[in-house]
Amino acid sequence: MASPVLADQPTVTPGPGRRRRRPGLGRRDHVIGWLLIAPAMIYFVIFMLYPALAALYYSFTDWNLRSAAEWVGLTNYSDLLFNDAKYPHFWKSIQVTLLYTVIAVPLTLVAALGQALLINVIRRGSNTFRLLLFLPVVTAEAAVGVIWRWLYDPRYGLVNGFLELFGIPGQNWLNNPDLVIPALAFIAAWQCGISMLIYLAGLKGIPGSIREAAIIDGAGPVQRFWKVVVPMLRPTTFYLLVTGVIAALQVFGLVYVILSGGGGRSVTGGPEQSGLTYVLHLYLYAFRYDAMGAACAMSFILLVFIMIITALQFKFVRQEAS
């Protein structure tokens, strides 16, 4: 039986989507990809992963930065949670931080949404107003603290001067235990530029057809705000709520400068520890009281607490737009 002639068979040429890849091309792309992400990976390992693992180890030790660390197991954690004689202000710092979070986060969201609504309706100069409202965010915390210490001055501060215009007596904001946290929360609301921009982006993303339908149905401005704007901004609000709570639980720089009393050498948390936030308390134990092991334990207690709070928010706070 004669064998078929190979020369007579049709030649199949690869189509545009079936081009042959040169040998080694995929491997070269793989190597290039790893080289591109190598700087970020090195930064993560050296400046984030290694310090976190080292802090986890030192949280189980008695260490003061000068002598060798001594392994003590869970003693730091148990003493922080249950030994009030050794750590008398631990639970006070948690209470102060939670109070600050409860006041500062809603106040910041309201201020940011109000600013975004105003800029959204401005036809001319919106970029200028956006820039001016964003400036407090990019201003150094040290400068912000110094400015607001002067604004809150009981004798010469502009805040008391403004209140006196309406017949309201001035207050000693930073020396009254009942006013320290509200004063700090107001500064946080003043620095709401990032939240304002995110809200503004959310407002721009609301379809105009929905607004027009609400107007045709006879909805007024207040009804449109509560029935259209607020439900459509629910995902944005949820994102800002979660990130705002995480940031508020870690507040440190502004509190440190405001309550330092001058040069940062006499910071103790304000009158009656009314401004002793958790991270400020952690800082004092790490660098003032020579208890770095306990400070590391405090950092991981804060980590677990933030994870629990965030999980509860994801479980009970509505996220979808409606």
LOVEXTI-560081 format. One record per residue (C-alpha): residue number from 1; residue in three letters; x, y, z. Coordinates in steps of 0.001 Angstrom, whole numbers. Example, Ala and Ser with C-alpha at 12.3 -4.5 7.8 and 13.67 -1.06 7.14 Angstrom:
<site i="1" aa="ALA" x="12300" y="-4500" z="7800"/>
<site i="2" aa="SER" x="13670" y="-1060" z="7140"/>
***
This chain:
<site i="1" aa="MET" x="0" y="0" z="0"/>
<site i="2" aa="ALA" x="1463" y="3279" z="-1084"/>
<site i="3" aa="SER" x="2311" y="5744" z="1630"/>
<site i="4" aa="PRO" x="819" y="9240" z="1363"/>
<site i="5" aa="VAL" x="3002" y="11895" z="-104"/>
<site i="6" aa="LEU" x="3919" y="14362" z="2628"/>
<site i="7" aa="ALA" x="4598" y="17142" z="195"/>
<site i="8" aa="ASP" x="950" y="17138" z="-896"/>
<site i="9" aa="GLN" x="-424" y="17794" z="2602"/>
<site i="10" aa="PRO" x="-1620" y="21371" z="3293"/>
<site i="11" aa="THR" x="617" y="23513" z="5421"/>
<site i="12" aa="VAL" x="-1051" y="24978" z="8516"/>
<site i="13" aa="THR" x="208" y="28382" z="9476"/>
<site i="14" aa="PRO" x="-475" y="29737" z="12972"/>
<site i="15" aa="GLY" x="-3094" y="32489" z="13114"/>
<site i="16" aa="PRO" x="-2716" y="35807" z="14865"/>
<site i="17" aa="GLY" x="-3813" y="34306" z="18175"/>
<site i="18" aa="ARG" x="-1605" y="31220" z="17857"/>
<site i="19" aa="ARG" x="1824" y="32725" z="17370"/>
<site i="20" aa="ARG" x="4642" y="30705" z="18720"/>
<site i="21" aa="ARG" x="6396" y="32086" z="21770"/>
<site i="22" aa="ARG" x="10131" y="32134" z="21588"/>
<site i="23" aa="PRO" x="11837" y="29738" z="23994"/>
<site i="24" aa="GLY" x="12708" y="31428" z="27283"/>
<site i="25" aa="LEU" x="10406" y="34420" z="26749"/>
<site i="26" aa="GLY" x="8003" y="33379" z="29510"/>
<site i="27" aa="ARG" x="10863" y="32780" z="31915"/>
<site i="28" aa="ARG" x="12354" y="36188" z="31122"/>
<site i="29" aa="ASP" x="9009" y="37901" z="31806"/>
<site i="30" aa="HIS" x="8811" y="36017" z="35078"/>
<site i="31" aa="VAL" x="12262" y="37246" z="36120"/>
<site i="32" aa="ILE" x="11478" y="40826" z="35079"/>
<site i="33" aa="GLY" x="8272" y="40734" z="37123"/>
<site i="34" aa="TRP" x="10166" y="39640" z="40246"/>
<site i="35" aa="LEU" x="12810" y="42317" z="39675"/>
<site i="36" aa="LEU" x="10125" y="45000" z="39458"/>
<site i="37" aa="ILE" x="8492" y="44027" z="42740"/>
<site i="38" aa="ALA" x="11789" y="43304" z="44505"/>
<site i="39" aa="PRO" x="12233" y="46855" z="45934"/>
<site i="40" aa="ALA" x="8747" y="46796" z="47445"/>
<site i="41" aa="MET" x="9287" y="43302" z="48831"/>
<site i="42" aa="ILE" x="12640" y="44269" z="50343"/>
<site i="43" aa="TYR" x="11087" y="47365" z="51925"/>
<site i="44" aa="PHE" x="8213" y="45281" z="53327"/>
<site i="45" aa="VAL" x="10513" y="42633" z="54810"/>
<site i="46" aa="ILE" x="13081" y="45032" z="56307"/>
<site i="47" aa="PHE" x="10870" y="47860" z="57532"/>
<site i="48" aa="MET" x="7547" y="46127" z="58242"/>
<site i="49" aa="LEU" x="7688" y="42358" z="58587"/>
<site i="50" aa="TYR" x="10937" y="42108" z="60562"/>
<site i="51" aa="PRO" x="10020" y="44914" z="63043"/>
<site i="52" aa="ALA" x="6598" y="43350" z="63567"/>
<site i="53" aa="LEU" x="8060" y="39907" z="64276"/>
<site i="54" aa="ALA" x="10730" y="41425" z="66528"/>
<site i="55" aa="ALA" x="8058" y="43365" z="68441"/>
<site i="56" aa="LEU" x="6053" y="40176" z="68845"/>
<site i="57" aa="TYR" x="9086" y="38444" z="70368"/>
<site i="58" aa="TYR" x="9936" y="41351" z="72671"/>
<site i="59" aa="SER" x="6328" y="41506" z="73877"/>
<site i="60" aa="PHE" x="7085" y="38272" z="75742"/>
<site i="61" aa="THR" x="10212" y="39704" z="77357"/>
<site i="62" aa="ASP" x="11287" y="42203" z="79988"/>
<site i="63" aa="TRP" x="13412" y="44649" z="77987"/>
<site i="64" aa="ASN" x="14472" y="48247" z="78558"/>
<site i="65" aa="LEU" x="16532" y="48853" z="75355"/>
<site i="66" aa="ARG" x="19820" y="48869" z="77303"/>
<site i="67" aa="SER" x="20163" y="45381" z="78728"/>
<site i="68" aa="ALA" x="19497" y="41962" z="77275"/>
<site i="69" aa="ALA" x="15862" y="40949" z="76931"/>
<site i="70" aa="GLU" x="14643" y="38453" z="79557"/>
<site i="71" aa="TRP" x="11894" y="36030" z="78571"/>
<site i="72" aa="VAL" x="8814" y="36387" z="80784"/>
<site i="73" aa="GLY" x="6132" y="34709" z="78677"/>
<site i="74" aa="LEU" x="2624" y="36159" z="79007"/>
<site i="75" aa="THR" x="3476" y="38238" z="82076"/>
<site i="76" aa="ASN" x="3384" y="41542" z="80192"/>
<site i="77" aa="TYR" x="-66" y="40814" z="78792"/>
<site i="78" aa="SER" x="-1511" y="39631" z="82090"/>
<site i="79" aa="ASP" x="-46" y="42574" z="84014"/>
<site i="80" aa="LEU" x="-1374" y="45095" z="81507"/>
<site i="81" aa="LEU" x="-4878" y="43651" z="81651"/>
<site i="82" aa="PHE" x="-5157" y="42795" z="85343"/>
<site i="83" aa="ASN" x="-2392" y="44472" z="87386"/>
<site i="84" aa="ASP" x="-3703" y="47969" z="88116"/>
<site i="85" aa="ALA" x="-933" y="48646" z="90601"/>
<site i="86" aa="LYS" x="1799" y="48155" z="87986"/>
<site i="87" aa="TYR" x="-49" y="49785" z="85083"/>
<site i="88" aa="PRO" x="-2549" y="52155" z="86727"/>
<site i="89" aa="HIS" x="-3468" y="54089" z="83577"/>
<site i="90" aa="PHE" x="-3821" y="51262" z="81054"/>
<site i="91" aa="TRP" x="-7613" y="51053" z="81164"/>
<site i="92" aa="LYS" x="-7811" y="54831" z="81461"/>
<site i="93" aa="SER" x="-5965" y="55152" z="78150"/>
<site i="94" aa="ILE" x="-8432" y="52743" z="76530"/>
<site i="95" aa="GLN" x="-11351" y="54775" z="77877"/>
<site i="96" aa="VAL" x="-9847" y="58029" z="76610"/>
<site i="97" aa="THR" x="-9151" y="56546" z="73170"/>
<site i="98" aa="LEU" x="-12664" y="55160" z="72817"/>
<site i="99" aa="LEU" x="-14165" y="58505" z="73852"/>
<site i="100" aa="TYR" x="-11988" y="60295" z="71317"/>
<site i="101" aa="THR" x="-13025" y="57816" z="68611"/>
<site i="102" aa="VAL" x="-16733" y="58139" z="69388"/>
<site i="103" aa="ILE" x="-16550" y="61940" z="69153"/>
<site i="104" aa="ALA" x="-13940" y="62487" z="66435"/>
<site i="105" aa="VAL" x="-15064" y="59970" z="63802"/>
<site i="106" aa="PRO" x="-18724" y="61084" z="63457"/>
<site i="107" aa="LEU" x="-17689" y="64743" z="63689"/>
<site i="108" aa="THR" x="-15130" y="64218" z="60916"/>
<site i="109" aa="LEU" x="-17636" y="62427" z="58672"/>
<site i="110" aa="VAL" x="-20234" y="65164" z="59124"/>
<site i="111" aa="ALA" x="-17697" y="67927" z="58442"/>
<site i="112" aa="ALA" x="-16317" y="66113" z="55387"/>
<site i="113" aa="LEU" x="-19768" y="65468" z="53929"/>
<site i="114" aa="GLY" x="-20819" y="69080" z="54528"/>
<site i="115" aa="GLN" x="-17724" y="70408" z="52778"/>
<site i="116" aa="ALA" x="-18179" y="67976" z="49878"/>
<site i="117" aa="LEU" x="-21814" y="69048" z="49423"/>
<site i="118" aa="LEU" x="-20836" y="72726" z="49361"/>
<site i="119" aa="ILE" x="-18025" y="72211" z="46841"/>
<site i="120" aa="ASN" x="-20266" y="70022" z="44695"/>
<site i="121" aa="VAL" x="-22741" y="72880" z="44152"/>
<site i="122" aa="ILE" x="-20134" y="75595" z="43586"/>
<site i="123" aa="ARG" x="-19817" y="76441" z="39906"/>
<site i="124" aa="ARG" x="-16783" y="78732" z="40037"/>
<site i="125" aa="GLY" x="-13735" y="78482" z="42252"/>
<site i="126" aa="SER" x="-14398" y="74921" z="43386"/>
<site i="127" aa="ASN" x="-10744" y="73971" z="42856"/>
<site i="128" aa="THR" x="-9615" y="76863" z="45040"/>
<site i="129" aa="PHE" x="-11945" y="75892" z="47865"/>
<site i="130" aa="ARG" x="-10878" y="72265" z="47498"/>
<site i="131" aa="LEU" x="-7234" y="73283" z="47858"/>
<site i="132" aa="LEU" x="-7888" y="75473" z="50896"/>
<site i="133" aa="LEU" x="-9881" y="72742" z="52646"/>
<site i="134" aa="PHE" x="-7169" y="70190" z="51920"/>
<site i="135" aa="LEU" x="-4296" y="72279" z="53292"/>
<site i="136" aa="PRO" x="-4782" y="71138" z="56934"/>
<site i="137" aa="VAL" x="-4098" y="67568" z="55818"/>
<site i="138" aa="VAL" x="-686" y="68307" z="54320"/>
<site i="139" aa="THR" x="371" y="70631" z="57143"/>
<site i="140" aa="ALA" x="2888" y="69061" z="59523"/>
<site i="141" aa="GLU" x="1390" y="67768" z="62760"/>
<site i="142" aa="ALA" x="3906" y="69761" z="64793"/>
<site i="143" aa="ALA" x="2781" y="72975" z="63105"/>
<site i="144" aa="VAL" x="-888" y="72045" z="63536"/>
<site i="145" aa="GLY" x="-335" y="71362" z="67227"/>
<site i="146" aa="VAL" x="1452" y="74663" z="67828"/>
<site i="147" aa="ILE" x="-1244" y="76618" z="65966"/>
<site i="148" aa="TRP" x="-4097" y="75009" z="67863"/>
<site i="149" aa="ARG" x="-2350" y="75420" z="71217"/>
<site i="150" aa="TRP" x="-2409" y="79133" z="70487"/>
<site i="151" aa="LEU" x="-6011" y="79057" z="69220"/>
<site i="152" aa="TYR" x="-7105" y="77300" z="72419"/>
<site i="153" aa="ASP" x="-5185" y="79680" z="74677"/>
<site i="154" aa="PRO" x="-7585" y="80736" z="77471"/>
<site i="155" aa="ARG" x="-6485" y="84395" z="77392"/>
<site i="156" aa="TYR" x="-5403" y="85193" z="73833"/>
<site i="157" aa="GLY" x="-6851" y="82347" z="71755"/>
<site i="158" aa="LEU" x="-9147" y="83102" z="68832"/>
<site i="159" aa="VAL" x="-11545" y="80315" z="69817"/>
<site i="160" aa="ASN" x="-12511" y="82029" z="73061"/>
<site i="161" aa="GLY" x="-12559" y="85373" z="71277"/>
<site i="162" aa="PHE" x="-15061" y="83982" z="68774"/>
<site i="163" aa="LEU" x="-17259" y="82530" z="71511"/>
<site i="164" aa="GLU" x="-17310" y="85828" z="73377"/>
<site i="165" aa="LEU" x="-18842" y="87503" z="70321"/>
<site i="166" aa="PHE" x="-21969" y="85458" z="71055"/>
<site i="167" aa="GLY" x="-21874" y="86012" z="74791"/>
<site i="168" aa="ILE" x="-20405" y="82589" z="75545"/>
<site i="169" aa="PRO" x="-17683" y="82676" z="78223"/>
<site i="170" aa="GLY" x="-14243" y="81464" z="77221"/>
<site i="171" aa="GLN" x="-12983" y="78071" z="78320"/>
<site i="172" aa="ASN" x="-9634" y="76699" z="79427"/>
<site i="173" aa="TRP" x="-9778" y="74034" z="76730"/>
<site i="174" aa="LEU" x="-6553" y="72131" z="77311"/>
<site i="175" aa="ASN" x="-6576" y="72314" z="81109"/>
<site i="176" aa="ASN" x="-10169" y="71242" z="81707"/>
<site i="177" aa="PRO" x="-10458" y="67421" z="81858"/>
<site i="178" aa="ASP" x="-13958" y="67571" z="80364"/>
<site i="179" aa="LEU" x="-12890" y="69609" z="77342"/>
<site i="180" aa="VAL" x="-9566" y="68061" z="76286"/>
<site i="181" aa="ILE" x="-11037" y="65258" z="74156"/>
<site i="182" aa="PRO" x="-13700" y="67459" z="72469"/>
<site i="183" aa="ALA" x="-10958" y="69976" z="71665"/>
<site i="184" aa="LEU" x="-8805" y="67269" z="70080"/>
<site i="185" aa="ALA" x="-11795" y="65850" z="68191"/>
<site i="186" aa="PHE" x="-12546" y="69278" z="66725"/>
<site i="187" aa="ILE" x="-9003" y="69436" z="65337"/>
<site i="188" aa="ALA" x="-9518" y="66016" z="63747"/>
<site i="189" aa="ALA" x="-12692" y="67293" z="62071"/>
<site i="190" aa="TRP" x="-10752" y="70337" z="60848"/>
<site i="191" aa="GLN" x="-8323" y="67940" z="59123"/>
<site i="192" aa="CYS" x="-11039" y="66125" z="57153"/>
<site i="193" aa="GLY" x="-9667" y="67013" z="53708"/>
<site i="194" aa="ILE" x="-9083" y="63428" z="52561"/>
<site i="195" aa="SER" x="-12560" y="62336" z="53642"/>
<site i="196" aa="MET" x="-13974" y="65409" z="51913"/>
<site i="197" aa="LEU" x="-12345" y="64448" z="48608"/>
<site i="198" aa="ILE" x="-13602" y="60865" z="48881"/>
<site i="199" aa="TYR" x="-17119" y="62080" z="49608"/>
<site i="200" aa="LEU" x="-16868" y="64499" z="46692"/>
<site i="201" aa="ALA" x="-15917" y="61624" z="44386"/>
<site i="202" aa="GLY" x="-18917" y="59692" z="45692"/>
<site i="203" aa="LEU" x="-21217" y="62634" z="44986"/>
<site i="204" aa="LYS" x="-19888" y="62900" z="41443"/>
<site i="205" aa="GLY" x="-20657" y="59206" z="40977"/>
<site i="206" aa="ILE" x="-24381" y="59527" z="41768"/>
<site i="207" aa="PRO" x="-26260" y="59267" z="38437"/>
<site i="208" aa="GLY" x="-28018" y="62468" z="37455"/>
<site i="209" aa="SER" x="-31066" y="60472" z="36357"/>
<site i="210" aa="ILE" x="-31764" y="59526" z="39980"/>
<site i="211" aa="ARG" x="-31694" y="63161" z="41082"/>
<site i="212" aa="GLU" x="-33933" y="64159" z="38189"/>
<site i="213" aa="ALA" x="-36411" y="61394" z="39004"/>
<site i="214" aa="ALA" x="-36548" y="62544" z="42623"/>
<site i="215" aa="ILE" x="-37193" y="66157" z="41514"/>
<site i="216" aa="ILE" x="-39972" y="65016" z="39155"/>
<site i="217" aa="ASP" x="-41548" y="63075" z="42036"/>
<site i="218" aa="GLY" x="-41656" y="66306" z="44022"/>
<site i="219" aa="ALA" x="-38833" y="65606" z="46480"/>
<site i="220" aa="GLY" x="-37361" y="68699" z="48094"/>
<site i="221" aa="PRO" x="-33657" y="69286" z="48891"/>
<site i="222" aa="VAL" x="-33920" y="67698" z="52340"/>
<site i="223" aa="GLN" x="-35803" y="64675" z="51015"/>
<site i="224" aa="ARG" x="-33315" y="64257" z="48174"/>
<site i="225" aa="PHE" x="-30473" y="64361" z="50661"/>
<site i="226" aa="TRP" x="-31927" y="61686" z="52966"/>
<site i="227" aa="LYS" x="-33564" y="59513" z="50306"/>
<site i="228" aa="VAL" x="-31004" y="59754" z="47484"/>
<site i="229" aa="VAL" x="-27644" y="61139" z="48575"/>
<site i="230" aa="VAL" x="-27233" y="59342" z="51910"/>
<site i="231" aa="PRO" x="-28247" y="55860" z="50599"/>
<site i="232" aa="MET" x="-26072" y="56219" z="47481"/>
<site i="233" aa="LEU" x="-23091" y="57276" z="49609"/>
<site i="234" aa="ARG" x="-23438" y="54326" z="51978"/>
<site i="235" aa="PRO" x="-20382" y="52408" z="50577"/>
<site i="236" aa="THR" x="-18278" y="55589" z="50791"/>
<site i="237" aa="THR" x="-19433" y="56261" z="54333"/>
<site i="238" aa="PHE" x="-18667" y="52694" z="55357"/>
<site i="239" aa="TYR" x="-15138" y="52925" z="53963"/>
<site i="240" aa="LEU" x="-14499" y="56240" z="55726"/>
<site i="241" aa="LEU" x="-16004" y="54887" z="58943"/>
<site i="242" aa="VAL" x="-13716" y="51852" z="59005"/>
<site i="243" aa="THR" x="-10561" y="53768" z="58128"/>
<site i="244" aa="GLY" x="-11500" y="56641" z="60429"/>
<site i="245" aa="VAL" x="-11978" y="54351" z="63426"/>
<site i="246" aa="ILE" x="-8629" y="52658" z="62760"/>
<site i="247" aa="ALA" x="-6885" y="56044" z="62546"/>
<site i="248" aa="ALA" x="-8626" y="57384" z="65667"/>
<site i="249" aa="LEU" x="-7609" y="54363" z="67725"/>
<site i="250" aa="GLN" x="-3982" y="55066" z="66786"/>
<site i="251" aa="VAL" x="-3963" y="58849" z="67293"/>
<site i="252" aa="PHE" x="-641" y="60016" z="68678"/>
<site i="253" aa="GLY" x="1238" y="62858" z="66971"/>
<site i="254" aa="LEU" x="-1319" y="65611" z="67452"/>
<site i="255" aa="VAL" x="-2015" y="64603" z="71073"/>
<site i="256" aa="TYR" x="1706" y="64510" z="71813"/>
<site i="257" aa="VAL" x="2276" y="68030" z="70488"/>
<site i="258" aa="ILE" x="-878" y="69546" z="71992"/>
<site i="259" aa="LEU" x="-280" y="68129" z="75483"/>
<site i="260" aa="SER" x="3503" y="68374" z="75529"/>
<site i="261" aa="GLY" x="3567" y="71637" z="77449"/>
<site i="262" aa="GLY" x="6697" y="72707" z="75623"/>
<site i="263" aa="GLY" x="9323" y="70687" z="73802"/>
<site i="264" aa="GLY" x="7590" y="67408" z="74523"/>
<site i="265" aa="ARG" x="9551" y="66829" z="77743"/>
<site i="266" aa="SER" x="6661" y="67080" z="80191"/>
<site i="267" aa="VAL" x="3908" y="65232" z="78336"/>
<site i="268" aa="THR" x="1842" y="63120" z="80733"/>
<site i="269" aa="GLY" x="-1574" y="62975" z="79099"/>
<site i="270" aa="GLY" x="-3084" y="66267" z="80162"/>
<site i="271" aa="PRO" x="-4985" y="67167" z="83345"/>
<site i="272" aa="GLU" x="-6065" y="64048" z="85240"/>
<site i="273" aa="GLN" x="-4824" y="61937" z="82313"/>
<site i="274" aa="SER" x="-7845" y="63158" z="80332"/>
<site i="275" aa="GLY" x="-5835" y="63171" z="77088"/>
<site i="276" aa="LEU" x="-3815" y="60011" z="77653"/>
<site i="277" aa="THR" x="-4635" y="58127" z="74462"/>
<site i="278" aa="TYR" x="-3568" y="54527" z="74048"/>
<site i="279" aa="VAL" x="-645" y="55114" z="71689"/>
<site i="280" aa="LEU" x="601" y="58020" z="73791"/>
<site i="281" aa="HIS" x="528" y="55694" z="76791"/>
<site i="282" aa="LEU" x="2420" y="53110" z="74748"/>
<site i="283" aa="TYR" x="5036" y="55707" z="73793"/>
<site i="284" aa="LEU" x="5567" y="56733" z="77413"/>
<site i="285" aa="TYR" x="6222" y="53142" z="78493"/>
<site i="286" aa="ALA" x="8542" y="52514" z="75562"/>
<site i="287" aa="PHE" x="10735" y="55620" z="75788"/>
<site i="288" aa="ARG" x="10084" y="57236" z="79168"/>
<site i="289" aa="TYR" x="9533" y="54383" z="81613"/>
<site i="290" aa="ASP" x="12058" y="51911" z="80107"/>
<site i="291" aa="ALA" x="9476" y="49176" z="79571"/>
<site i="292" aa="MET" x="9832" y="48346" z="75883"/>
<site i="293" aa="GLY" x="8599" y="44786" z="76424"/>
<site i="294" aa="ALA" x="5336" y="46044" z="77908"/>
<site i="295" aa="ALA" x="5023" y="48616" z="75116"/>
<site i="296" aa="CYS" x="5371" y="45876" z="72504"/>
<site i="297" aa="ALA" x="2657" y="43899" z="74289"/>
<site i="298" aa="MET" x="454" y="46994" z="74259"/>
<site i="299" aa="SER" x="933" y="47296" z="70496"/>
<site i="300" aa="PHE" x="-346" y="43771" z="69889"/>
<site i="301" aa="ILE" x="-3270" y="44253" z="72252"/>
<site i="302" aa="LEU" x="-4156" y="47283" z="70129"/>
<site i="303" aa="LEU" x="-3811" y="45191" z="66965"/>
<site i="304" aa="VAL" x="-6257" y="42581" z="68258"/>
<site i="305" aa="PHE" x="-8646" y="45292" z="69435"/>
<site i="306" aa="ILE" x="-8611" y="47006" z="66015"/>
<site i="307" aa="MET" x="-9245" y="43680" z="64289"/>
<site i="308" aa="ILE" x="-12241" y="42994" z="66548"/>
<site i="309" aa="ILE" x="-13704" y="46484" z="66035"/>
<site i="310" aa="THR" x="-13236" y="46233" z="62255"/>
<site i="311" aa="ALA" x="-14837" y="42787" z="62135"/>
<site i="312" aa="LEU" x="-17843" y="44076" z="64085"/>
<site i="313" aa="GLN" x="-18200" y="46956" z="61653"/>
<site i="314" aa="PHE" x="-18188" y="44608" z="58666"/>
<site i="315" aa="LYS" x="-20797" y="42439" z="60374"/>
<site i="316" aa="PHE" x="-23284" y="45031" z="61655"/>
<site i="317" aa="VAL" x="-22836" y="48163" z="59491"/>
<site i="318" aa="ARG" x="-24700" y="48223" z="56208"/>
<site i="319" aa="GLN" x="-22351" y="48643" z="53263"/>
<site i="320" aa="GLU" x="-24404" y="48476" z="50057"/>
<site i="321" aa="ALA" x="-25934" y="51465" z="48327"/>
<site i="322" aa="SER" x="-29704" y="51501" z="48019"/>
***
